Amino acid sequence: MIPRHRPEYGLKDLLVALKPAEDCLCRISADLNRSFAMWVPSGRAGLSLLLRAVEAKAAIVPAFNCWAVIEGLAHASAEPVFVDIGQDLNADLNQTLCAIERASPGTVLILTHQFGIPICSASLLIEAARSKGMAVIEDGAAAVGGVSDVGPVGSAGDASVFSFQFTKSVLAGEGGLVLAGDQLATALKREGKDLRQRTRSESLSQWLKLAALTLFTNPRLYAFTLYRRVASVGTLNQKGSVAPAEVFEALPAPWMRNLASQTQSRLNAVLAARRRVASRYLEALRDLPVTMVPAVASPAAAPIRFPVLVENRNQVVRRCAGGGLDLGRSFSYVCSPGGFPRAEKVASQIVNLPLSQRLENCVPRTIEIFREAVLGG
Ligand SMILES: Cc1ncc(COP(=O)(O)O)c(C=O)c1O
């Protein structure tokens, strides 16, 4: 059974991570020209910290989004101001410009690079926000290694956030990084003062969880896992879920930060493999009645998923499961209610094909199963 995702580390990496190593925090902040960097418990915790640091009352975000973003906003008591999305699944340019124009004081622009696809016209959006005196936070949670028209993801706006959760290209299991300039350093330190170190048992259970994940996402073992059992019906969409408190409180343990360093040093190879896989899907599936996003394979992208829109999602998911491909329903993406037709359509039709470097050898079989599922085999 081909898993929906295989994280980009092996058991050996987990063992090596137990030894002291250089922290990648300085390397990443220097590469992105940010003078201040700090570890955070998760991407959503980083968003919350940043929103509190700039005293945001509201934030402009795409209506099709990861539920974790909505949790981050709620944690900071910032109201979401939704905008619909465009064909690249990122916030629509004109709607975002309108939202900036109409924004009330205290609104922040969040620049999201969904699935690692860099948002277009970032420079225009930043300029529009700046002209209104609005703070800009770059949500590069899923896009480490990507490049937008203003430079490497993470270097734009007033501050940025990355997620190092296990599905990302640089990973620590859980955790993230907040990057900013000097002007926000004091506020960020203040807002982050109550973050705590992970306890030994939290650290150990995270290590064991990652060890189990890398073992069981091996296609030969995947058939014995829980995910295999729910492949045709799916796991729950996380909309409305509430993350455990530690997601906002507990910093990554030292071994988790070491794992981030290791995976960061392999980032270019991982991204090259993912773009290669994406190009193969785009080529092999182009005659199917599905919608794909060519930008996933662009050299500027740092893709973490290969999104495909299909008409009859439940049926396609079921057929793929029957054929040996778990697409699951791991779509923890929300479409916010209230007139965002494109976001709504994407949220109801999206499936993700596996994109990990560690599943590259499964690409021919994935293509075969998916084609049959869509064409009614
Ligand atoms: C765009 C975006 N922002 C923020 C997050 C939150 O990251 P985390 O899961 O580390 O809280 C995610 C999660 O995948 C995301 O996709």
The ligand as an SDF file (V2000), in Angstrom:
LIG
                    3D

 16 16  0  0  0  0  0  0  0  0999 V2000
    0.0460   27.5120    5.5810 C   0  0  0  0  0  0  0  0  0  0  0  0
    0.2020   26.9630    6.9560 C   0  0  0  0  0  0  0  0  0  0  0  0
    0.3850   27.8010    7.9970 N   0  0  0  0  0  0  0  0  0  0  0  0
    0.5500   27.3500    9.2570 C   0  0  0  0  0  0  0  0  0  0  0  0
    0.5330   25.9990    9.5400 C   0  0  0  0  0  0  0  0  0  0  0  0
    0.6980   25.5470   10.9680 C   0  0  0  0  0  0  0  0  0  0  0  0
    1.8360   24.7960   11.1980 O   0  0  0  0  0  0  0  0  0  0  0  0
    1.8940   23.7960   12.4630 P   0  0  0  0  0  0  0  0  0  0  0  0
    1.1990   22.5360   12.0530 O   0  0  0  0  0  0  0  0  0  0  0  0
    3.3470   23.6120   12.7270 O   0  0  0  0  0  0  0  0  0  0  0  0
    1.1850   24.4810   13.5830 O   0  0  0  0  0  0  0  0  0  0  0  0
    0.3530   25.0870    8.5030 C   0  0  0  0  0  0  0  0  0  0  0  0
    0.3420   23.6500    8.8000 C   0  0  0  0  0  0  0  0  0  0  0  0
    0.5850   22.8090    8.0080 O   0  0  0  0  0  0  0  0  0  0  0  0
    0.1780   25.5740    7.1730 C   0  0  0  0  0  0  0  0  0  0  0  0
    0.0130   24.7380    6.1380 O   0  0  0  0  0  0  0  0  0  0  0  0
  1  2  1  0
  2  3  1  0
  2 15  2  0
  3  4  2  0
  4  5  1  0
  5  6  1  0
  5 12  2  0
  6  7  1  0
  7  8  1  0
  8  9  2  0
  8 10  1  0
  8 11  1  0
 12 13  1  0
 12 15  1  0
 13 14  2  0
 15 16  1  0
M  END
$$$$
